[in-house]
């Protein structure tokens, strides 16, 4: 793995923990938080329960609303 790949796979330092974010509306999240959690939830989508799917849908809608 190259240094670039290695550094891009690390947990970003500028986003809050999902436990904190889950108590907030996606409209209050930063763009970095939206992008990171969308990516993670997309990767895990086959295993998300109804609540996880709902949160992922909210994230997608917020990304589209912001044009991110």
N, C-alpha and C positions, 0 to 999 in steps of 0.2 A: 504494500500500500504506500503510495507516495505521500509526502508531507501535506500536499494540498488536499488529498482525499481524507487523510487522517484528521486534519483540522476541521474539515467541513462536516465530519461525522460526529464531532463532539457536541455535547449539549450546549446550546448557546448560553452565554453568561447573562445576556440582557433580557431574558424572559423569566417571568415568575413561574413558580411551580404550578402544576395543573390543579392541585388541591386549592390553591388560592384562586386561580382563574375560574374554576368550576362554580365558585360562589358569585361570579361577576357575569354580566352580559357580555357577549362577544363584541358589542359596540364599544366596550371599555378596554378591550385588549389592544396591544400595539400590533402593528403590521407584522413584525417579526414573530410575535406570539401566534398570530393567526396562521401565518405561513408554516411555522414549525409544527403546530398541532394539526393542521390540515394534512401535512405530509405524514405525520405519525399515524393519524387516524385512517388515512387512505391505505397505508400499509397494513393496518390491522382490521380493515373493514369487514373481512369475512367472519371475524370473531366478535364484532361489536354487538352488544345487546340493544334493545329498543332505545334505552336512554342514551347510549353511546352514539347510535345512529342519529338521534334527534340533535344532540350537541354538534355532531359533525355537519349536519344539515344547516344548523345555525351559523357555524363557522363559514361554510361555503356561501351562504346568503350574505354574510357580512363582508367577505372578500369581494363578492360581486358588487355589493352596494358601494364599496370604497373604490372599486376598480383596481384592486391590487393585483 
